[in-house]
Amino acid sequence: MDAAERHVPVMLERVVALLAPALARPGAVLVDATLGLGGHSEAFLTRFPEVRLIGFDRDPNALRLAGERLARYQSKDEQRLTLVHAVYDELPRALADLGVPAIDGILFDLGVSSMQLDEADRGFAYSQDAPLDMRMDPTRGITAAEIVNTYSAADLARILFQYGEEKFARRIADRIVRERAAEPFTNTARLSDLVRDAIPQAGKRTGGHPAKRTFQALRIEVNGELDVLRRALPAALGALALHGRIVVMSYHSLEDRITKQAFAPGTKSDVPDDLPVIPAGHEPYLKLLTRGAERPTAEEVAVNPRAASARVRAAERIREKGLVA
C-alpha cells in the first residue's frame, strides 16, 4: 500500500479548522512536526495553495513514503515542501538552517505512527512477534531489548509506572530481571507473554491488552518522547509569528499534561496578580483556542478506531513576547 492507503489522519477537519486562520496570508509557513505518512500535510497543501510546508520526521522510511505522497506539490518553479530528517525538538536549528525566522502554524501529532504500528518488524505492537526494537528512527539510539536486558529492576519499575501508568510495575520488573538471567529478551512475544503472566487475573479485566502499558512505557523511554516534547513545545511557541497557531494532538495523559503545562504560562500576565492594571507589553501572549482537550467524535472513532484516545489542544500567539503588540 502507498502512504495514502495506509494512513487515515486523526481529527483532520478539526485540525485544519484550528490552523486555517493562521495560514490565510500568501507565503504562510506551516510546520508538520510529526510528518508520518503525510495525511495532515497533504490536506494543508491541497486546501491552502500558497502555504509552504516544512515536514519533520525522525523515521527515514516515513520521510520517503510521505515524500512520494506529496511529490506533486514540488516542481522546478514552486518549492512548497521541505522535508527534514530530525526530531521535532531540533526545530530552532532546522529553521535557522532554512532561513525561516518565524512560522505561522505548527502541528504536533504525537505518539507512534500508523506505519510504525503496522510494520511488524519494528517491534511496537504487543500483538505481533518481532524483534524488540521500538526505535522511531531505526538508524540510531538504544533499543527496547537493550533496556529490558540491562536496566535494573528499580529503573524498569520506574519507567513502567511513570510512562505506562502500570500499577503492577514492580511485579513486571522483577519478573523481567529474573527471566533475563536465564535468557536475554530479544522478541516482543516473549515479553508480552511475561507481562500477561505477571499481572494478577483481576488486573486483566479492564484496560485492554495486559502488555499495552508496558509497551507504551518502553517506547517512550526508547525514543525519549516526553523529554523531547518538553523541549520542543517552548521552542515551537517561541518560533510562532504574531497570530501564529499551534495544535498538539496527544494520545495519553502524560503528553496532554505536558502540553497543558507548556501553554499555561503564556496565557497569564507576567506581572504580580495584585497589580490593578497590567502594563502594556505584559499581557498574556497566548490565547487558548480549545476548552481543555478536545476529543474525536463517536462517528470518527467508529471509522478510525486509532482516533479513540486522541486529545487536541491549540493556542494562538496574540502578541510578541516581551513587546507591545
VEXNU-765471 format. One record per residue (C-alpha): x, y, z; residue in three letters. Coordinates in nm, 2 decimals, always signed. Example, Ala and Ser with C-alpha at 12.3 -4.5 7.8 and 13.67 -1.06 7.14 Angstrom:
2
+--------+--------+--------+------+
|   east |  north |     up | rogu |
+--------+--------+--------+------+
|  +1.23 |  -0.45 |  +0.78 |  Ala |
|  +1.37 |  -0.11 |  +0.71 |  Ser |
+--------+--------+--------+------+
END
This chain:
325
+--------+--------+--------+------+
|   east |  north |     up | rogu |
+--------+--------+--------+------+
|  +0.00 |  +0.00 |  +0.00 |  Met |
|  +0.11 |  +0.36 |  -0.06 |  Asp |
|  +0.11 |  +0.62 |  +0.22 |  Ala |
|  -0.25 |  +0.74 |  +0.14 |  Ala |
|  -0.39 |  +0.39 |  +0.17 |  Glu |
|  -0.21 |  +0.32 |  +0.49 |  Arg |
|  -0.29 |  +0.64 |  +0.68 |  His |
|  -0.62 |  +0.79 |  +0.80 |  Val |
|  -0.54 |  +1.13 |  +0.96 |  Pro |
|  -0.69 |  +1.17 |  +1.30 |  Val |
|  -0.93 |  +1.46 |  +1.36 |  Met |
|  -0.83 |  +1.61 |  +1.03 |  Leu |
|  -1.12 |  +1.86 |  +0.98 |  Glu |
|  -1.08 |  +2.00 |  +1.33 |  Arg |
|  -0.70 |  +2.03 |  +1.30 |  Val |
|  -0.75 |  +2.21 |  +0.97 |  Val |
|  -1.01 |  +2.45 |  +1.12 |  Ala |
|  -0.79 |  +2.54 |  +1.41 |  Leu |
|  -0.48 |  +2.62 |  +1.19 |  Leu |
|  -0.67 |  +2.78 |  +0.90 |  Ala |
|  -0.68 |  +3.14 |  +1.02 |  Pro |
|  -0.30 |  +3.15 |  +1.06 |  Ala |
|  -0.25 |  +3.02 |  +0.70 |  Leu |
|  -0.45 |  +3.28 |  +0.51 |  Ala |
|  -0.17 |  +3.51 |  +0.41 |  Arg |
|  +0.03 |  +3.43 |  +0.09 |  Pro |
|  +0.36 |  +3.25 |  +0.18 |  Gly |
|  +0.25 |  +3.14 |  +0.52 |  Ala |
|  +0.48 |  +2.87 |  +0.67 |  Val |
|  +0.34 |  +2.56 |  +0.83 |  Leu |
|  +0.55 |  +2.31 |  +1.02 |  Val |
|  +0.43 |  +1.95 |  +1.05 |  Asp |
|  +0.65 |  +1.84 |  +1.33 |  Ala |
|  +0.55 |  +1.48 |  +1.30 |  Thr |
|  +0.50 |  +1.42 |  +0.93 |  Leu |
|  +0.44 |  +1.05 |  +0.95 |  Gly |
|  +0.28 |  +0.94 |  +0.62 |  Leu |
|  +0.18 |  +1.29 |  +0.53 |  Gly |
|  -0.20 |  +1.28 |  +0.57 |  Gly |
|  -0.24 |  +1.61 |  +0.75 |  His |
|  +0.02 |  +1.77 |  +0.54 |  Ser |
|  -0.15 |  +1.66 |  +0.22 |  Glu |
|  -0.47 |  +1.83 |  +0.33 |  Ala |
|  -0.30 |  +2.16 |  +0.41 |  Phe |
|  -0.11 |  +2.17 |  +0.08 |  Leu |
|  -0.43 |  +2.10 |  -0.11 |  Thr |
|  -0.65 |  +2.34 |  +0.07 |  Arg |
|  -0.40 |  +2.63 |  +0.11 |  Phe |
|  -0.23 |  +2.66 |  -0.23 |  Pro |
|  +0.01 |  +2.93 |  -0.11 |  Glu |
|  +0.13 |  +2.76 |  +0.20 |  Val |
|  +0.49 |  +2.65 |  +0.24 |  Arg |
|  +0.52 |  +2.33 |  +0.45 |  Leu |
|  +0.82 |  +2.20 |  +0.64 |  Ile |
|  +0.78 |  +1.84 |  +0.75 |  Gly |
|  +0.99 |  +1.68 |  +1.03 |  Phe |
|  +1.02 |  +1.32 |  +1.10 |  Asp |
|  +1.29 |  +1.11 |  +1.27 |  Arg |
|  +1.19 |  +0.80 |  +1.07 |  Asp |
|  +1.37 |  +0.80 |  +0.73 |  Pro |
|  +1.12 |  +0.55 |  +0.59 |  Asn |
|  +0.82 |  +0.78 |  +0.68 |  Ala |
|  +1.00 |  +1.07 |  +0.51 |  Leu |
|  +1.05 |  +0.86 |  +0.20 |  Arg |
|  +0.68 |  +0.75 |  +0.18 |  Leu |
|  +0.55 |  +1.09 |  +0.26 |  Ala |
|  +0.78 |  +1.25 |  +0.00 |  Gly |
|  +0.63 |  +1.02 |  -0.26 |  Glu |
|  +0.28 |  +1.10 |  -0.15 |  Arg |
|  +0.34 |  +1.48 |  -0.16 |  Leu |
|  +0.57 |  +1.49 |  -0.46 |  Ala |
|  +0.31 |  +1.66 |  -0.68 |  Arg |
|  +0.35 |  +1.97 |  -0.46 |  Tyr |
|  +0.70 |  +2.02 |  -0.57 |  Gln |
|  +0.82 |  +2.15 |  -0.91 |  Ser |
|  +1.11 |  +2.34 |  -1.06 |  Lys |
|  +0.91 |  +2.66 |  -1.04 |  Asp |
|  +0.75 |  +2.60 |  -0.70 |  Glu |
|  +0.91 |  +2.46 |  -0.39 |  Gln |
|  +0.63 |  +2.43 |  -0.14 |  Arg |
|  +0.76 |  +2.13 |  +0.06 |  Leu |
|  +1.07 |  +2.08 |  +0.26 |  Thr |
|  +1.14 |  +1.75 |  +0.43 |  Leu |
|  +1.37 |  +1.74 |  +0.74 |  Val |
|  +1.51 |  +1.42 |  +0.89 |  His |
|  +1.51 |  +1.53 |  +1.25 |  Ala |
|  +1.33 |  +1.50 |  +1.58 |  Val |
|  +1.10 |  +1.79 |  +1.65 |  Tyr |
|  +1.30 |  +1.94 |  +1.93 |  Asp |
|  +1.56 |  +2.03 |  +1.67 |  Glu |
|  +1.31 |  +2.29 |  +1.53 |  Leu |
|  +1.52 |  +2.60 |  +1.61 |  Pro |
|  +1.83 |  +2.47 |  +1.44 |  Arg |
|  +1.64 |  +2.35 |  +1.14 |  Ala |
|  +1.45 |  +2.67 |  +1.09 |  Leu |
|  +1.78 |  +2.87 |  +1.12 |  Ala |
|  +1.94 |  +2.64 |  +0.86 |  Asp |
|  +1.64 |  +2.70 |  +0.63 |  Leu |
|  +1.65 |  +3.08 |  +0.68 |  Gly |
|  +1.30 |  +3.08 |  +0.83 |  Val |
|  +1.27 |  +3.35 |  +1.11 |  Pro |
|  +0.92 |  +3.26 |  +1.22 |  Ala |
|  +0.64 |  +3.02 |  +1.14 |  Ile |
|  +0.26 |  +3.08 |  +1.11 |  Asp |
|  +0.15 |  +2.74 |  +1.22 |  Gly |
|  +0.27 |  +2.41 |  +1.37 |  Ile |
|  +0.11 |  +2.07 |  +1.42 |  Leu |
|  +0.23 |  +1.80 |  +1.66 |  Phe |
|  +0.06 |  +1.46 |  +1.61 |  Asp |
|  +0.23 |  +1.27 |  +1.88 |  Leu |
|  +0.29 |  +0.90 |  +1.95 |  Gly |
|  +0.36 |  +0.61 |  +1.73 |  Val |
|  +0.25 |  +0.64 |  +1.36 |  Ser |
|  +0.02 |  +0.40 |  +1.18 |  Ser |
|  +0.31 |  +0.29 |  +0.96 |  Met |
|  +0.52 |  +0.20 |  +1.26 |  Gln |
|  +0.24 |  +0.01 |  +1.43 |  Leu |
|  +0.16 |  -0.18 |  +1.11 |  Asp |
|  +0.52 |  -0.28 |  +1.03 |  Glu |
|  +0.56 |  -0.59 |  +1.25 |  Ala |
|  +0.94 |  -0.59 |  +1.24 |  Asp |
|  +0.96 |  -0.25 |  +1.42 |  Arg |
|  +0.85 |  -0.41 |  +1.75 |  Gly |
|  +0.59 |  -0.16 |  +1.85 |  Phe |
|  +0.30 |  -0.40 |  +1.86 |  Ala |
|  +0.25 |  -0.64 |  +2.15 |  Tyr |
|  +0.01 |  -0.85 |  +1.94 |  Ser |
|  +0.27 |  -0.94 |  +1.68 |  Gln |
|  +0.61 |  -1.12 |  +1.74 |  Asp |
|  +0.90 |  -0.91 |  +1.62 |  Ala |
|  +1.25 |  -0.80 |  +1.73 |  Pro |
|  +1.23 |  -0.60 |  +2.05 |  Leu |
|  +1.33 |  -0.27 |  +1.89 |  Asp |
|  +1.07 |  +0.02 |  +1.91 |  Met |
|  +1.30 |  +0.29 |  +1.77 |  Arg |
|  +1.12 |  +0.55 |  +1.57 |  Met |
|  +1.45 |  +0.62 |  +1.39 |  Asp |
|  +1.59 |  +0.27 |  +1.33 |  Pro |
|  +1.93 |  +0.41 |  +1.24 |  Thr |
|  +2.03 |  +0.53 |  +1.59 |  Arg |
|  +1.96 |  +0.50 |  +1.96 |  Gly |
|  +1.90 |  +0.23 |  +2.22 |  Ile |
|  +1.66 |  -0.05 |  +2.15 |  Thr |
|  +1.39 |  -0.18 |  +2.38 |  Ala |
|  +1.58 |  -0.51 |  +2.41 |  Ala |
|  +1.88 |  -0.32 |  +2.55 |  Glu |
|  +1.66 |  -0.15 |  +2.81 |  Ile |
|  +1.48 |  -0.47 |  +2.91 |  Val |
|  +1.81 |  -0.66 |  +2.94 |  Asn |
|  +2.03 |  -0.40 |  +3.11 |  Thr |
|  +1.81 |  -0.17 |  +3.33 |  Tyr |
|  +1.79 |  -0.25 |  +3.70 |  Ser |
|  +1.46 |  -0.37 |  +3.84 |  Ala |
|  +1.42 |  -0.03 |  +4.01 |  Ala |
|  +1.47 |  +0.16 |  +3.68 |  Asp |
|  +1.24 |  -0.07 |  +3.49 |  Leu |
|  +0.97 |  -0.03 |  +3.75 |  Ala |
|  +1.01 |  +0.34 |  +3.74 |  Arg |
|  +0.96 |  +0.38 |  +3.37 |  Ile |
|  +0.67 |  +0.13 |  +3.36 |  Leu |
|  +0.50 |  +0.33 |  +3.64 |  Phe |
|  +0.58 |  +0.68 |  +3.51 |  Gln |
|  +0.54 |  +0.63 |  +3.14 |  Tyr |
|  +0.29 |  +0.34 |  +3.13 |  Gly |
|  +0.10 |  +0.42 |  +3.45 |  Glu |
|  +0.13 |  +0.05 |  +3.52 |  Glu |
|  +0.00 |  -0.05 |  +3.86 |  Lys |
|  +0.20 |  -0.37 |  +3.86 |  Phe |
|  +0.52 |  -0.22 |  +3.75 |  Ala |
|  +0.74 |  -0.37 |  +4.02 |  Arg |
|  +0.60 |  -0.72 |  +3.97 |  Arg |
|  +0.67 |  -0.70 |  +3.60 |  Ile |
|  +1.01 |  -0.55 |  +3.65 |  Ala |
|  +1.11 |  -0.82 |  +3.90 |  Asp |
|  +0.99 |  -1.09 |  +3.66 |  Arg |
|  +1.18 |  -0.95 |  +3.37 |  Ile |
|  +1.51 |  -0.94 |  +3.57 |  Val |
|  +1.46 |  -1.30 |  +3.69 |  Arg |
|  +1.38 |  -1.43 |  +3.34 |  Glu |
|  +1.65 |  -1.24 |  +3.16 |  Arg |
|  +1.91 |  -1.41 |  +3.38 |  Ala |
|  +1.83 |  -1.73 |  +3.21 |  Ala |
|  +1.80 |  -1.59 |  +2.86 |  Glu |
|  +1.81 |  -1.23 |  +2.73 |  Pro |
|  +1.49 |  -1.09 |  +2.58 |  Phe |
|  +1.51 |  -1.05 |  +2.20 |  Thr |
|  +1.15 |  -1.05 |  +2.08 |  Asn |
|  +0.81 |  -0.89 |  +2.16 |  Thr |
|  +0.61 |  -1.21 |  +2.20 |  Ala |
|  +0.81 |  -1.34 |  +2.50 |  Arg |
|  +0.79 |  -1.00 |  +2.67 |  Leu |
|  +0.42 |  -0.98 |  +2.60 |  Ser |
|  +0.36 |  -1.32 |  +2.75 |  Asp |
|  +0.57 |  -1.24 |  +3.06 |  Leu |
|  +0.37 |  -0.93 |  +3.13 |  Val |
|  +0.04 |  -1.11 |  +3.09 |  Arg |
|  +0.15 |  -1.38 |  +3.33 |  Asp |
|  +0.29 |  -1.13 |  +3.58 |  Ala |
|  -0.04 |  -0.93 |  +3.62 |  Ile |
|  -0.30 |  -1.08 |  +3.85 |  Pro |
|  -0.61 |  -1.21 |  +3.69 |  Gln |
|  -0.82 |  -0.92 |  +3.84 |  Ala |
|  -0.59 |  -0.67 |  +3.67 |  Gly |
|  -0.66 |  -0.81 |  +3.33 |  Lys |
|  -1.03 |  -0.75 |  +3.33 |  Arg |
|  -1.01 |  -0.39 |  +3.21 |  Thr |
|  -0.78 |  -0.16 |  +3.02 |  Gly |
|  -0.73 |  -0.37 |  +2.70 |  Gly |
|  -0.43 |  -0.60 |  +2.64 |  His |
|  -0.22 |  -0.65 |  +2.96 |  Pro |
|  +0.10 |  -0.56 |  +2.78 |  Ala |
|  -0.03 |  -0.23 |  +2.64 |  Lys |
|  +0.10 |  -0.01 |  +2.92 |  Arg |
|  +0.44 |  -0.18 |  +2.94 |  Thr |
|  +0.50 |  -0.15 |  +2.56 |  Phe |
|  +0.39 |  +0.22 |  +2.58 |  Gln |
|  +0.64 |  +0.29 |  +2.86 |  Ala |
|  +0.93 |  +0.11 |  +2.68 |  Leu |
|  +0.85 |  +0.30 |  +2.35 |  Arg |
|  +0.86 |  +0.63 |  +2.54 |  Ile |
|  +1.19 |  +0.55 |  +2.71 |  Glu |
|  +1.35 |  +0.43 |  +2.38 |  Val |
|  +1.26 |  +0.74 |  +2.20 |  Asn |
|  +1.29 |  +0.99 |  +2.48 |  Gly |
|  +0.94 |  +1.11 |  +2.38 |  Glu |
|  +0.84 |  +1.31 |  +2.69 |  Leu |
|  +1.18 |  +1.48 |  +2.73 |  Asp |
|  +1.17 |  +1.57 |  +2.36 |  Val |
|  +0.82 |  +1.71 |  +2.39 |  Leu |
|  +0.92 |  +1.92 |  +2.69 |  Arg |
|  +1.20 |  +2.08 |  +2.49 |  Arg |
|  +1.00 |  +2.11 |  +2.17 |  Ala |
|  +0.69 |  +2.29 |  +2.28 |  Leu |
|  +0.86 |  +2.60 |  +2.42 |  Pro |
|  +1.08 |  +2.61 |  +2.11 |  Ala |
|  +0.76 |  +2.59 |  +1.89 |  Ala |
|  +0.59 |  +2.87 |  +2.08 |  Leu |
|  +0.90 |  +3.08 |  +2.06 |  Gly |
|  +0.90 |  +3.03 |  +1.68 |  Ala |
|  +0.54 |  +3.14 |  +1.62 |  Leu |
|  +0.48 |  +3.47 |  +1.44 |  Ala |
|  +0.22 |  +3.71 |  +1.56 |  Leu |
|  -0.12 |  +3.54 |  +1.52 |  His |
|  +0.06 |  +3.21 |  +1.45 |  Gly |
|  -0.12 |  +2.90 |  +1.58 |  Arg |
|  +0.00 |  +2.57 |  +1.74 |  Ile |
|  -0.20 |  +2.25 |  +1.75 |  Val |
|  -0.09 |  +1.95 |  +1.96 |  Val |
|  -0.27 |  +1.61 |  +1.93 |  Met |
|  -0.17 |  +1.37 |  +2.21 |  Ser |
|  -0.28 |  +1.01 |  +2.28 |  Tyr |
|  -0.22 |  +0.97 |  +2.65 |  His |
|  -0.25 |  +1.18 |  +2.97 |  Ser |
|  +0.13 |  +1.23 |  +3.01 |  Leu |
|  +0.17 |  +1.41 |  +2.67 |  Glu |
|  -0.15 |  +1.60 |  +2.73 |  Asp |
|  -0.03 |  +1.72 |  +3.07 |  Arg |
|  +0.30 |  +1.84 |  +2.93 |  Ile |
|  +0.11 |  +2.03 |  +2.66 |  Thr |
|  -0.12 |  +2.19 |  +2.91 |  Lys |
|  +0.17 |  +2.30 |  +3.13 |  Gln |
|  +0.36 |  +2.44 |  +2.83 |  Ala |
|  +0.07 |  +2.66 |  +2.72 |  Phe |
|  -0.02 |  +2.78 |  +3.07 |  Ala |
|  +0.25 |  +3.04 |  +3.13 |  Pro |
|  +0.17 |  +3.22 |  +2.81 |  Gly |
|  -0.19 |  +3.26 |  +2.89 |  Thr |
|  -0.11 |  +3.46 |  +3.21 |  Lys |
|  +0.03 |  +3.81 |  +3.26 |  Ser |
|  +0.39 |  +3.81 |  +3.38 |  Asp |
|  +0.33 |  +4.07 |  +3.65 |  Val |
|  +0.21 |  +4.02 |  +4.01 |  Pro |
|  -0.16 |  +3.93 |  +4.04 |  Asp |
|  -0.22 |  +4.22 |  +4.28 |  Asp |
|  -0.13 |  +4.50 |  +4.03 |  Leu |
|  -0.45 |  +4.69 |  +3.95 |  Pro |
|  -0.35 |  +4.74 |  +3.58 |  Val |
|  -0.14 |  +4.52 |  +3.36 |  Ile |
|  +0.13 |  +4.74 |  +3.19 |  Pro |
|  +0.14 |  +4.74 |  +2.81 |  Ala |
|  +0.36 |  +4.46 |  +2.68 |  Gly |
|  +0.30 |  +4.24 |  +2.98 |  His |
|  -0.04 |  +4.10 |  +2.88 |  Glu |
|  -0.07 |  +3.72 |  +2.81 |  Pro |
|  +0.09 |  +3.64 |  +2.47 |  Tyr |
|  -0.11 |  +3.32 |  +2.41 |  Leu |
|  -0.48 |  +3.26 |  +2.37 |  Lys |
|  -0.62 |  +2.91 |  +2.41 |  Leu |
|  -0.83 |  +2.80 |  +2.12 |  Leu |
|  -0.98 |  +2.49 |  +2.28 |  Thr |
|  -1.16 |  +2.44 |  +2.61 |  Arg |
|  -0.95 |  +2.18 |  +2.77 |  Gly |
|  -0.86 |  +1.89 |  +2.55 |  Ala |
|  -1.10 |  +1.83 |  +2.26 |  Glu |
|  -1.18 |  +1.46 |  +2.17 |  Arg |
|  -1.28 |  +1.30 |  +1.85 |  Pro |
|  -1.65 |  +1.24 |  +1.77 |  Thr |
|  -1.80 |  +0.90 |  +1.81 |  Ala |
|  -1.85 |  +0.89 |  +1.43 |  Glu |
|  -1.48 |  +0.94 |  +1.37 |  Glu |
|  -1.38 |  +0.67 |  +1.62 |  Val |
|  -1.62 |  +0.43 |  +1.45 |  Ala |
|  -1.44 |  +0.49 |  +1.12 |  Val |
|  -1.09 |  +0.52 |  +1.26 |  Asn |
|  -1.05 |  +0.33 |  +1.60 |  Pro |
|  -0.70 |  +0.47 |  +1.64 |  Arg |
|  -0.85 |  +0.81 |  +1.70 |  Ala |
|  -1.02 |  +0.70 |  +2.02 |  Ala |
|  -0.76 |  +0.82 |  +2.26 |  Ser |
|  -0.67 |  +1.15 |  +2.07 |  Ala |
|  -0.68 |  +1.48 |  +2.26 |  Arg |
|  -0.63 |  +1.81 |  +2.09 |  Val |
|  -0.52 |  +2.14 |  +2.24 |  Arg |
|  -0.45 |  +2.46 |  +2.05 |  Ala |
|  -0.33 |  +2.81 |  +2.11 |  Ala |
|  -0.26 |  +3.14 |  +1.92 |  Glu |
|  +0.01 |  +3.39 |  +1.97 |  Arg |
|  -0.17 |  +3.72 |  +2.03 |  Ile |
|  +0.13 |  +3.95 |  +2.10 |  Arg |
|  +0.50 |  +3.94 |  +2.05 |  Glu |
|  +0.65 |  +3.81 |  +2.37 |  Lys |
|  +0.81 |  +4.09 |  +2.57 |  Gly |
|  +0.69 |  +4.36 |  +2.32 |  Leu |
|  +0.38 |  +4.57 |  +2.28 |  Val |
|  +0.17 |  +4.40 |  +2.01 |  Ala |
+--------+--------+--------+------+
END
